[in-house]
Amino acid sequence: MWNKLVLLSVVALTFNYLALAYEPSPLQDFCVADSSSSVKVNGATCKNPMQVQAADFFFSGLHLRGNTSNQLGSKVTPVFATQLPGLNTLGISMVRIDYAPWGLNPPHTHPRATEILTVLEGTLQVGFVTSNPDNRFITKVLQKGDVFVFPVGLVHFQQNVGNGNAVVIAALSSQNPGAITIANAVFGANPSIPWDILARAFQVDKSVVDQLQAKF
Ligand SMILES: *[C@@H]1O[C@H](CO)[C@@H](O)[C@H](O)[C@H]1NC(C)=O
């Protein structure tokens, strides 16, 4: 009886652990990504700790404005494990996002991370949509100093609705959050998703699908 209870607790704890940890917890102080190794162990292999320097935990340049001269009027500057090797296995990273007036960071999702964002400058409308079947749209206008969280996996966006430029810093709960931009994934897939699939999914004619696919 007692053994069974212990076993059940262990099973429960294991599942609890699996449910809580999006990335495995580190088994050493750090595991600086070894960019010279092609071996991947669900992340990068560790550099010899004796050769690790302060520079491995360091990134410079987040004070620099991203170039927003593009179709969307926004620019993401990432600080992931690729840019900051010391992040490897730590389950965290950050970005700077710049927005020109009316600039948009279009609807996208991070398959591996929750995102918490703070506005440094400007005014942004942000939002996300809950999963099926509700697809509830949750949105808010943010000012300087405001913080908003986008739960892991949900489709979200930010748009500059102020008069000037806007800039945010966001933290993500993965060293490599990934990003799936909805429009690009659906209409810009390579090779293309067959038009009849998209026409049926979006309940539109082939001409509309052609038009959208041509843009991506
Ligand atoms: C910003 O990007 C645009 C388009 O790619 C380019 O023409 C322009 O030179 C860039 N500006 C700066 C300051 O790098």
The ligand as an SDF file (V2000), in Angstrom:
LIG
                    3D

 14 14  0  0  0  0  0  0  0  0999 V2000
   17.4190   50.0250  -43.9100 C   0  0  0  0  0  0  0  0  0  0  0  0
   16.9170   49.0310  -44.7810 O   0  0  0  0  0  0  0  0  0  0  0  0
   16.6450   49.5000  -46.0940 C   0  0  0  0  0  0  0  0  0  0  0  0
   15.9400   48.3880  -46.8600 C   0  0  0  0  0  0  0  0  0  0  0  0
   16.6160   47.1690  -46.7540 O   0  0  0  0  0  0  0  0  0  0  0  0
   17.9490   49.9540  -46.7490 C   0  0  0  0  0  0  0  0  0  0  0  0
   17.7000   50.4290  -48.0400 O   0  0  0  0  0  0  0  0  0  0  0  0
   18.5760   51.0490  -45.8870 C   0  0  0  0  0  0  0  0  0  0  0  0
   19.8320   51.3930  -46.4030 O   0  0  0  0  0  0  0  0  0  0  0  0
   18.7280   50.5910  -44.4450 C   0  0  0  0  0  0  0  0  0  0  0  0
   19.1260   51.7260  -43.6210 N   0  0  0  0  0  0  0  0  0  0  0  0
   20.1470   51.6590  -42.7740 C   0  0  0  0  0  0  0  0  0  0  0  0
   20.4060   52.9010  -41.9910 C   0  0  0  0  0  0  0  0  0  0  0  0
   20.8350   50.6730  -42.6470 O   0  0  0  0  0  0  0  0  0  0  0  0
  1  2  1  0
  1 10  1  0
  2  3  1  0
  3  4  1  0
  3  6  1  0
  4  5  1  0
  6  7  1  0
  6  8  1  0
  8  9  1  0
  8 10  1  0
 10 11  1  0
 11 12  1  0
 12 13  1  0
 12 14  2  0
M  END
$$$$
